[in-house]
Structure formats: structure tokens, C-alpha cells
Amino acid sequence: MELKRLKYFIAVAEERHFGRAAARLDMAQPPLSRQIAALEKDIGAQLFDRSRSQIRLTQAGEVFLERARDLVDRLDSAYREARLIGQGGAGRLRIAFVGSATHGPLPTLIKSYRSHYPDVDLSLAAMNNAELERALVQQDIDIAVARPALKIEDLRSVLLIEEPLMLALPDNSPLATRSAVIPLPELEAETFVLYPRRPRPSFADDVLQCCALNGFTPRNQAFAQDYQTAISLVSVGVGLSIVPRSVSQVSRPGVAFRPFTGQNPGTRLTIHARLDNRRPHVLNFFDVLRRFTRQAPATSA
């Protein structure tokens, strides 16, 4: 049964008049009458009582009107939902990020995307760079937020933020009470909490490279698997860590953040997606991202 016949029937049933229904549907009355007659023939039941001056619904017509309205409403809703998903306004977007990205501009970017596309279901997960690369290759995620960047080919990439590195110290450490900025080379004998433990190379190697630029290799190294574990180890006095400055914007019990002097190569946070992933959700996210990075400077000095 054609959808248009249902809509014809609903119009006649609501208007109780073929002429008014035809005007409402912007069509001539004879074709409308033929469509209703064909509908009754297909169903095998009379839907309208035409014996009076004003047509009335039969008992079969009353029941059919209720079901027809429900069918049309559900189908219209399905069309709207499918259209919205096809335009990236609904459905699901899968985003994964390194743990330290939960500080800094990423949460604000996510809020901005949500404000533009409130009906999109966001799937969020924390991963290290190796897991991000694998998930993108296997198409398990749509968006990867990496530090400093992913090295696989055929990616759409945008710099989110570039920022200096800072020290994270136990708050009861004598270093945390110093009023002067701490020279990094003076920390050679300290225990450095590095993360992630694996896979390598990783942000841990970026920190070791920073130390090498300042003329030393930490004598004592403790490894954690992720940022949250590393900062917890710092808070209980295991050692100090070098972290992106954005993480210092959120207070952490037991941890003091301090700048250091010496070579500071900084760190970057970049957002990636596969070039062949042309889903509207992904393109919309990068559109929001471009507007976001134009409004907020990409470099934090």
C-alpha cells in the first residue's frame, strides 16, 4: 500500500469532505476520490459512509484512521532521524584521547561540539598513542587526540594546543617550597616518574629528551602506565614528574606544580582522523575544531 494513499485517506477523514481534502492536498477532487476507492478495494472494506450529505467514517474507517496516523507519524519520524544521522546531527561519534588531554582545551572543545550537535552520542575513551594508532587503523574510533602526534599516514590532523612543560612535585618536597624557579639540571639525582611504561617511544621518551637537552639523564626512573597513575605516585612522594602545563590548571591533592629553567621543548596535543573517514560526524567535528582553534590561540606560552 502506498504511503500517499494513507495521507489521502487521513486528509479526507479529518476534513469529512472530499472537496476540502483535495484543496488541502493541492490536487483535484476526482483523482482523490479514485485513490480512496482504490484504497477501500485493496483493504476489502468500506472506510467512508457516503450515504449522507456529510461523509462519515465507518467502524472500519475509525480503526484504520488510528492505525494510519500512527504509521505515517512513525515513518515521518524515521525519515527525520535518518536524515539527521546522515547529516551528522545524530548517531554516534567515537573519540579517544591520551589521559593528560582531559586537562586543557579538550573538555571545552567537547562541550562546544555538544552544543552544536546535542543529539550525537559521544563515545569517549582514554588510550595511549599506540592504542590510538591501532584503533584508527582498525576503524574502532573516529577521532584520536594524541600527544604529541600520530605518525601513521593518510590522516587529517589539526594542532589543538602547544604548551610548555612543567614540574609536578610532591607538595611536601623542599623543592616545592622554593620561591625561585627551579633549574632543571639540578634535578639529576631526583627520581623521575615517567609515563607510559609501554609502548615506547612515548611521552616518557619526550621527557628523557628534555632532560638530555639540559645535559643529564635522571639517575632514578620510576615508570607508570598512564598519567593518572604517574601523578598519584608523585602525590605520595615517589618522585617528581614532568607534565604539560595544562595539567597544572587543576589542583591535585599532594602535588605542587612549578616551572623550571633550562631547555623546555614543550609539548603538543593534536587531533587526528582517517582521511577516508568522510562521515558527516567527523567532518562536523573538524569544522567545530577549526572554529574553536581560531577563537583560542593554539600556542600557550
N, C-alpha and C positions, 0 to 999 in steps of 0.2 A: 504494500500500500504506500502510495507516495505521500511524503510529508506535506506537500502543498494541499492535498485533499483534506488532511486533518485541519490545516489552518482555514481552509474554505468552510469546513463544517463548523468550526468554533465561531467564526465570524457570523454565520447565519444563525447559529444557536444563540449567540449573545444579542444580536440585533432583532431576532424574531421577525425578520423581513428580508427577502431576497434583494430588493432594490437597495436598501440601506447597506446591506452587507457587500453588495457589488461595488457601491461607491466607496466604502471603507477599504476594499481590496484593490480599488482603482482598476476595475475590469467591468465588462458588460454583463448584464444580468443573464442572458441566455447561456453563455458558456458556464457560468456559475451553477445554474440550475442543472445543466448536463453533468457537471462534476459531482454534485451532490447525489444525483440519480445513480451515477456510476458507483459512487461510494456505497450507497444502500444495496446496490446489486452485488457488489463484492462481499459485503458483510452478510447479506441474506436476511436483512431485517429493515423495516421502515423506521427511519430516525425522526421524521417530522410528520405531524398530523396536519395535512393541508386542507382539511375539510372546512375550516373556518376562515373568517376574514383575516385573522392573525394566526400565522402558523405557530404551532406548539411542538415541543419535544415529546416524543413518545417515551414510554418507560425505558425502552432500549436506548433511545437517544439521550436520556438523562444519564444513564450509566456510561454510555460511550463518551459523552462530553467530559465527565470527570476524568476518565482514563486518557482521553485525547489531550486535555490540558496538561496532565502530568507528563505524558510522553513528549510533548512539544517543549515544555519547560526543561525537562532533563536533557533533551537533545540540544536546545539552545545553550544550556549550561556547559555541556560537553564541548560545543563549538568554541564558546568563550574561553574555557580552560585550555583547550588545545591551542587556540590562537595565542593566549598569554604565554604558555610554555614555549611555543615556537618563537616568540619574540623575546624570550629570556626574562619575562616578568614573573614567572612561576617555575616550579620544578626544583632541582637541587644543584648546588654548586659545591664542589669538594675542594677545600683549601687545607693545605698542610704547611707547617712553619717550624723553624728552629725554635727551641724553647725560649731563648733570650728575646725573640721577636714579640713576646707578649708585653714587653715594655716598649716605650717609644711610640711612634706614629701608627703602628699596625692596628691596635684596637680602635683608634679614631677612624682609620680608613674603613675598617669593617663596619663601624656604625654608619659611616657615610653611605656605604653600599646598601646597607639595610634600609636606610631612609629613602633611597631611590627605588629599591626593589623589595618591599616588605613581604611579598608573598613567596620569595625564593627561600627554600630551606637550605641553610648553610651547614655543611658537614665540616667540622674543624678538628684537626689532629696535629699533635706535635711529633716531629721526626727530625733526625739528623740529616746532613746533606746527602749521605749515601742512600738513605731511605727515600729521600725526596727524589733523587735521580731515578731510582728503581721504580718508584710509584708513577712518575711521569712517563717513563718508557712503557710501563705496563698499562698505562691509562687508568690507573686506580684513583688518581686525583686530577683535578683540572688546573689548580693554581699551586705553585710552590714558592714559599718565602724562605730564601736561603741566605746564609752568611758565610763568606762574602758573596759568592755566586756559584751557580752550577756550570759545569764545563761541558756538558753534552751539547751536541749540535742541534740545529733546527729548533731553536727556542725563541719565543717572543720574550724580551727581557726589558725591565724598567728598574732604574735605581730608585729605591724608596728613601733611603737616608744614608749619609756618610757622616761618621761621627768619630771623635777621639776615643782612646781607651783610657780607663781609669783603674785605680787600685780598689779592691774590696778587701777590707781588713777586719779582723776581729775587733769589736769595739773596746775591748779591754787591753788591746795591744798598745805598748808605748808608742808605736808608730801612729796610732790613731789620735793620740793626744798632742802630737807635734803641731805647732802653729805654722811652721814653714812648709812649703811644698816639698814633697819627698823626691830626692833624686833616685831614679830607678836603679842606676848601677850600685847603689848602696845596699840593695836587697839581695845580692847574690847568695848570701848564706841563709836566707829565709826559705821556708817550704812553700812552693808554688802549687796551688791546687789547679790542675789543668783539666779541661773537658773538651770534647768527649774522649773517653778512653779508646774507643774504636768506633768506626774505622778511621784509619789515618790515610792521607793527611786530613787535618781537620782544623778547627779553631784553635786547638791546643798547639798545633804547629805554627799558627799565626802568632800566638803569644810567645813561643820559643824564638821565633824570628825577630820579634820585637826586642826580646832580651839580647839576642845576638847583635842587633843593631846598636845596642847600648854597651857592648863589649863583654858580655858574660853569658854563661849558661847556668840556670838555677842548680845548685848543688843537690837540693832535695825536691823531689817531684812527687806529688800525690795525684792520682787520676780519679776522676768521677765520670759517670757515663753521660750526664747531662748537666745543664746549667743549674737546675733547681737543686740537685744533689751537691754540686760544687759549692753553691752559696750557703747551703746548710752546713757543709764541712767548715767553711770559713766562720760561720756564726758560732760554732762550738770550739774554735781555736785551733783547728788542724793546721791552718796556714793562711796565706793570702792568695788572692786571685786577681787576674787582670780581666776586666769586663768592659763591654761597650758602655759609654757614658749614659745611654738612655736607661739602663737598669738602675742607676743611682737616683732616678726621679721617683722611685717608690721605696719608702723606708722598709728596712728589713731588720727585725729584732736581732741584736747581736752583731750587726755588721755596720761598719763605717766606710763610707766611700770618700776617697781622696784623689786629687790629681797628682801627677808626677811630672818631673822634669826629665829631659833627655829626648831621645828619638821616639816619636809617637806616630807610627804609621797609620793609626786609626783603623776603622773597620767599616764595611758597607753591608747594607741589607738590600737584597734585590728580589724582585718578583718575576717569576717565570711561568710560561705556559707553552705547550707544544704549538708550533706554527700550524700544524694540520688540525688542531682543535679549533674549529670555527663555530662552536656552539654559541648562540647568542648570549648565554650566561657569561661566558668567558670574555667575549668582546665587550659586553656591557661593563664587566668588572674593570677591564683595562681602560675603558672610557672614563669611569669614575676615578680610577687611579691617576690618569693623566690630568684631570681637573684638580685632583687633590694635591698632586706634586707641584702644579702651577701656583696653587694658593699658598702652600707651605714650602719654604726653601728645602731643597734636597740635602743640603750640607749644613750640619750643625757644628759650629766652631766654638 
